[in-house]
Amino acid sequence: MAAAGSRPPGQGTAAALTDAPLLSDLAEGPQGGAAHWLQTSDAQRIRIGIWPAQGTAQGTGRGTLLLFPGRTEYIEKYGRFAHPVTRAGLSMLAVDWRGQGLADRPPHRWDMGHVETFDEYQRDVASIVQAAEALDLPRPWYLLGHSMGGAIGLRALHNGLSVERAVFTAPMWGILMSPGSRLAAGFLSRLSQRLGLDKRFTPSMGPAAAMPFAANPLTHDRETFEYFEGQVAKRPELNLGGPSVRWLIEALKETAELVSLKAPAVPALTYLGSQEAIVDPARIRDRMASWPGGRLEVVDGARHEVLMERPEIRERVIQGALSWCLDENGKS
């Protein structure tokens, strides 16, 4: 599904690194973090944030975790998560995908999630890999892909992203939709460009708006919910509304193709909340059932954000993910 002219990870032009802001007051991450602007092969500016492993010399440690966030997310949302990662001896790199965070936004509407094709995200991945190599981030590298980042990450593995192990949390290998909504999406896919609908918000979605805790499908933990909701309240430029019709069409095409492919030859651990209401649990179960060296963990009582759930849940998931990456239990 690679677009004409696109390159697999690590095969593009050298990533130019320039200093970018890291909003440390919002992130509440470890000391020593830094951010950089990258320019992709199609001239989009994206941002990466890096927290080095704690208690190690520069450029050393037990490896690097490449964190691929979900739709609407941004680097600072994972500042707290960087603490246990870096304490475990790993450096951590997170990214603002094109169209979100402080990265370049769609010219027609800054608060809409939009791409022409999901292959565009692989150009972001190529720039991330080039930057990680230029910065000599410690190896081995590990992947953690959440939600949309799980779809981008799975495609990157198929494209040859070189990581030792992978962790996925609520990966977007399918989107949870009612039969009626799925039928409507198919209708839109046939008519959207002809009628000029592809750059409009997906029906029932719109500009970014505050979400009440009682109605949120992300986490049961109010304090964590207020942490990331407070971030976008203080810095509205980080916020993002619903996706475009084109984004939805391309996401449905990409996820359908991904689940039809043979699993990559990378050991993978996937976490799925028992109360998942955003991505399609059946697609995740099917994918992991046929993944050699893979394991699915269903997290009882968790919603979509298993890394940001109640303390007893998130601590168990985080430690399990780190143990998996570092193979502390000897599992493969």
C-alpha positions as CSV (number, residue, x, y, z in Angstrom):
1,M,0.0,0.0,0.0
2,A,3.0,2.2,-0.3
3,A,2.4,5.4,-2.2
4,A,4.4,6.3,-5.3
5,G,7.6,8.0,-4.2
6,S,7.3,6.9,-0.5
7,R,10.2,5.2,1.2
8,P,10.3,2.5,3.8
9,P,11.6,3.6,7.3
10,G,15.2,4.6,7.2
11,Q,15.3,5.0,3.4
12,G,14.5,8.7,3.0
13,T,16.6,11.8,3.0
14,A,18.5,12.7,6.2
15,A,16.2,14.3,8.8
16,A,17.2,17.9,9.6
17,L,17.0,18.3,13.4
18,T,16.2,21.7,14.8
19,D,15.2,22.6,18.3
20,A,11.5,22.6,19.1
21,P,9.5,23.5,22.2
22,L,8.9,20.8,24.8
23,L,6.1,22.0,27.1
24,S,7.6,20.6,30.3
25,D,5.2,22.3,32.6
26,L,2.3,20.5,31.0
27,A,4.1,17.2,30.5
28,E,5.4,16.7,34.0
29,G,8.0,14.4,32.6
30,P,11.5,13.5,33.8
31,Q,14.3,16.0,33.8
32,G,16.5,16.3,30.7
33,G,13.8,16.0,28.0
34,A,14.1,17.8,24.7
35,A,12.1,18.2,21.5
36,H,13.1,18.6,17.8
37,W,11.4,19.6,14.6
38,L,11.7,17.2,11.7
39,Q,10.8,17.7,8.0
40,T,9.4,14.8,6.2
41,S,10.1,13.8,2.6
42,D,6.8,15.6,1.5
43,A,7.8,18.8,3.4
44,Q,5.6,18.4,6.5
45,R,7.0,19.6,9.8
46,I,6.5,17.1,12.7
47,R,7.8,17.2,16.2
48,I,9.5,14.5,18.3
49,G,10.2,14.6,22.1
50,I,12.9,12.6,23.8
51,W,13.4,11.7,27.4
52,P,16.8,10.0,28.1
53,A,17.2,7.0,30.3
54,Q,17.7,8.0,34.0
55,G,20.9,7.2,35.8
56,T,22.9,6.5,32.6
57,A,25.5,8.3,30.6
58,Q,24.4,10.1,27.4
59,G,23.7,7.7,24.6
60,T,23.7,4.6,26.9
61,G,21.0,2.5,28.6
62,R,19.0,-0.5,27.9
63,G,17.5,0.7,24.6
64,T,14.9,3.1,23.4
65,L,11.1,3.0,23.3
66,L,9.5,4.5,20.2
67,L,6.1,5.6,21.3
68,F,3.5,6.0,18.5
69,P,0.5,7.9,20.0
70,G,-3.1,7.8,18.9
71,R,-5.2,10.2,17.0
72,T,-5.6,13.6,18.7
73,E,-2.6,12.9,21.0
74,Y,0.7,14.8,21.4
75,I,4.0,14.3,23.1
76,E,3.2,16.0,26.4
77,K,0.3,13.7,27.1
78,Y,2.9,11.0,27.7
79,G,5.2,13.0,30.1
80,R,4.1,11.1,33.2
81,F,4.4,7.8,31.4
82,A,8.1,8.7,30.6
83,H,9.0,8.4,34.3
84,P,8.7,4.6,34.6
85,V,10.1,4.1,31.1
86,T,13.3,6.1,31.8
87,R,13.6,4.6,35.3
88,A,13.7,1.2,33.7
89,G,16.8,2.3,31.8
90,L,15.1,3.1,28.5
91,S,15.1,6.3,26.6
92,M,11.8,7.3,25.1
93,L,10.9,9.0,21.9
94,A,7.3,10.2,21.3
95,V,6.0,12.0,18.2
96,D,3.4,14.6,17.1
97,W,2.1,13.0,13.9
98,R,1.3,15.4,11.1
99,G,-2.0,17.1,11.7
100,Q,-1.9,17.0,15.4
101,G,0.0,18.4,18.4
102,L,2.4,21.1,17.3
103,A,3.1,19.5,13.9
104,D,1.8,21.0,10.7
105,R,-2.0,21.0,10.5
106,P,-4.2,20.6,7.4
107,P,-4.3,23.9,5.5
108,H,-8.1,23.9,5.1
109,R,-8.9,23.5,8.8
110,W,-6.3,23.3,11.6
111,D,-8.6,21.5,14.1
112,M,-9.6,18.6,11.8
113,G,-7.8,15.3,11.7
114,H,-7.1,14.8,8.0
115,V,-4.8,12.9,5.7
116,E,-5.2,12.1,2.0
117,T,-3.9,8.6,2.6
118,F,-2.5,6.7,5.6
119,D,0.7,6.2,3.7
120,E,1.5,9.8,4.8
121,Y,2.1,8.6,8.3
122,Q,4.8,6.2,7.1
123,R,6.7,9.3,5.8
124,D,6.5,10.5,9.4
125,V,7.9,7.1,10.6
126,A,10.8,7.4,8.1
127,S,11.7,10.8,9.5
128,I,11.5,9.5,13.1
129,V,13.8,6.6,12.3
130,Q,16.3,8.9,10.6
131,A,16.3,11.3,13.6
132,A,16.7,8.4,16.0
133,E,19.7,7.3,14.1
134,A,21.2,10.8,13.8
135,L,20.7,11.2,17.6
136,D,22.3,7.8,18.2
137,L,19.4,6.7,20.5
138,P,20.4,3.6,22.4
139,R,19.6,0.2,20.8
140,P,17.8,-2.1,20.9
141,W,14.7,-0.2,19.9
142,Y,11.2,-1.2,21.0
143,L,7.8,-0.1,19.7
144,L,4.7,1.0,21.7
145,G,1.8,1.9,19.5
146,H,-1.5,3.2,21.0
147,S,-4.8,3.3,19.1
148,M,-4.1,5.0,15.7
149,G,-0.4,4.6,16.5
150,G,-1.0,0.9,16.7
151,A,-2.1,0.9,13.1
152,I,0.8,3.1,12.0
153,G,3.1,0.9,14.0
154,L,1.9,-2.3,12.5
155,R,2.3,-1.0,9.0
156,A,5.8,0.2,9.9
157,L,6.7,-3.3,11.1
158,H,5.5,-4.7,7.7
159,N,7.7,-2.0,6.1
160,G,10.7,-3.2,8.0
161,L,10.9,-1.0,11.1
162,S,13.7,-2.6,13.1
163,V,12.6,-3.1,16.6
164,E,13.3,-5.9,19.0
165,R,9.8,-6.2,20.4
166,A,6.4,-4.5,20.2
167,V,3.6,-3.5,22.6
168,F,0.2,-2.3,21.4
169,T,-2.5,-0.8,23.6
170,A,-6.0,-0.7,22.1
171,P,-4.5,-0.7,18.6
172,M,-6.7,0.7,15.8
173,W,-6.8,-2.5,13.7
174,G,-10.5,-1.8,13.3
175,I,-12.9,1.0,14.2
176,L,-15.9,0.2,16.4
177,M,-19.0,1.2,14.3
178,S,-22.6,0.3,14.2
179,P,-23.7,-1.5,11.0
180,G,-25.6,1.6,9.9
181,S,-22.5,3.8,10.4
182,R,-20.4,1.3,8.4
183,L,-22.9,1.3,5.6
184,A,-22.9,5.1,5.6
185,A,-19.1,5.2,5.5
186,G,-19.2,3.0,2.4
187,F,-21.7,5.3,0.8
188,L,-19.5,8.3,1.6
189,S,-16.4,6.7,0.2
190,R,-18.1,6.4,-3.2
191,L,-19.5,10.0,-3.2
192,S,-17.2,12.1,-1.0
193,Q,-14.8,13.4,-3.6
194,R,-17.4,13.8,-6.3
195,L,-19.5,15.9,-3.9
196,G,-16.6,17.7,-2.2
197,L,-17.3,16.0,1.2
198,D,-13.9,14.5,1.9
199,K,-12.6,17.5,3.7
200,R,-15.6,17.9,5.9
201,F,-16.0,16.5,9.4
202,T,-17.2,12.9,9.6
203,P,-20.9,12.9,10.4
204,S,-21.6,13.2,14.2
205,M,-18.1,14.7,14.7
206,G,-17.0,18.3,14.8
207,P,-14.6,20.8,16.3
208,A,-12.8,20.0,19.5
209,A,-14.9,20.4,22.6
210,A,-14.5,19.7,26.3
211,M,-15.5,16.2,27.3
212,P,-17.3,15.6,30.6
213,F,-15.6,13.0,32.7
214,A,-18.8,11.1,33.2
215,A,-19.2,10.6,29.4
216,N,-15.6,9.8,28.6
217,P,-14.7,6.4,27.0
218,L,-11.0,6.7,27.8
219,T,-10.4,6.1,31.5
220,H,-12.0,5.6,34.9
221,D,-9.3,7.7,36.6
222,R,-10.5,11.3,37.1
223,E,-7.2,12.7,38.1
224,T,-5.5,11.4,35.0
225,F,-8.4,12.5,32.8
226,E,-8.1,16.0,34.3
227,Y,-4.4,15.9,33.6
228,F,-4.7,15.6,29.9
229,E,-7.9,17.6,29.6
230,G,-6.2,20.4,31.5
231,Q,-3.3,20.3,29.1
232,V,-5.4,21.2,26.1
233,A,-7.3,23.8,28.1
234,K,-4.1,25.6,28.9
235,R,-2.7,25.1,25.4
236,P,-5.6,25.0,22.9
237,E,-3.2,24.7,20.0
238,L,-2.6,21.1,21.1
239,N,-6.3,20.2,20.8
240,L,-7.9,18.4,17.8
241,G,-11.5,17.8,16.8
242,G,-13.0,15.0,14.8
243,P,-11.6,13.4,11.7
244,S,-12.5,14.3,8.1
245,V,-14.5,12.0,5.9
246,R,-11.3,11.3,4.0
247,W,-9.5,10.3,7.1
248,L,-12.2,7.8,8.0
249,I,-12.3,6.3,4.6
250,E,-8.6,5.9,4.5
251,A,-8.5,4.5,8.1
252,L,-11.1,1.8,7.2
253,K,-9.1,0.8,4.1
254,E,-5.9,0.7,6.0
255,T,-7.2,-1.4,8.9
256,A,-8.9,-3.8,6.6
257,E,-5.7,-4.4,4.8
258,L,-3.6,-4.7,7.9
259,V,-5.7,-7.5,9.4
260,S,-5.5,-9.4,6.1
261,L,-1.7,-9.6,6.2
262,K,0.4,-12.2,7.9
263,A,1.7,-11.1,11.3
264,P,5.2,-9.6,11.3
265,A,8.1,-11.7,12.7
266,V,8.4,-9.5,15.8
267,P,7.2,-10.6,19.3
268,A,4.2,-8.5,20.2
269,L,2.1,-8.0,23.4
270,T,-1.3,-6.3,23.1
271,Y,-3.4,-4.9,25.8
272,L,-7.1,-4.5,25.4
273,G,-9.5,-3.0,27.9
274,S,-12.6,-5.1,28.7
275,Q,-14.7,-1.9,28.3
276,E,-13.2,-0.8,25.0
277,A,-15.6,1.4,23.0
278,I,-13.5,3.1,20.3
279,V,-11.5,0.4,18.4
280,D,-12.9,-3.0,17.4
281,P,-12.0,-5.7,19.9
282,A,-12.9,-8.5,17.5
283,R,-10.2,-7.3,15.0
284,I,-7.6,-7.2,17.8
285,R,-8.5,-10.7,19.0
286,D,-8.4,-12.1,15.5
287,R,-5.0,-10.4,14.8
288,M,-3.4,-11.6,18.0
289,A,-4.8,-15.2,17.6
290,S,-2.6,-15.6,14.5
291,W,0.5,-13.8,15.7
292,P,3.4,-16.2,16.4
293,G,5.2,-15.0,19.4
294,G,2.3,-12.7,20.3
295,R,0.1,-12.5,23.3
296,L,-3.1,-10.7,24.1
297,E,-3.9,-9.4,27.6
298,V,-7.5,-8.4,28.3
299,V,-7.5,-5.8,31.1
300,D,-10.6,-6.3,33.2
301,G,-12.3,-3.0,34.0
302,A,-10.3,-0.9,31.7
303,R,-11.4,1.5,29.0
304,H,-9.4,2.7,25.9
305,E,-6.5,4.3,27.7
306,V,-5.0,1.4,29.6
307,L,-1.8,3.3,30.2
308,M,-3.8,6.1,31.9
309,E,-6.4,4.0,33.8
310,R,-6.8,3.8,37.6
311,P,-3.4,3.5,39.3
312,E,-3.7,-0.2,40.1
313,I,-4.5,-0.9,36.4
314,R,-2.0,1.3,34.7
315,E,0.9,0.3,37.0
316,R,0.3,-3.3,36.2
317,V,0.1,-2.6,32.4
318,I,3.2,-0.4,32.4
319,Q,5.3,-2.9,34.3
320,G,4.0,-5.7,32.1
321,A,4.9,-3.8,29.0
322,L,8.4,-2.9,30.2
323,S,9.0,-6.5,31.3
324,W,7.9,-7.7,27.9
325,C,10.2,-5.2,26.0
326,L,13.2,-6.1,28.2
327,D,12.3,-9.8,28.2
328,E,12.6,-10.0,32.0
329,N,10.3,-13.0,32.1
330,G,12.1,-14.8,29.3
331,K,9.0,-14.8,27.2
332,S,9.0,-14.5,23.4
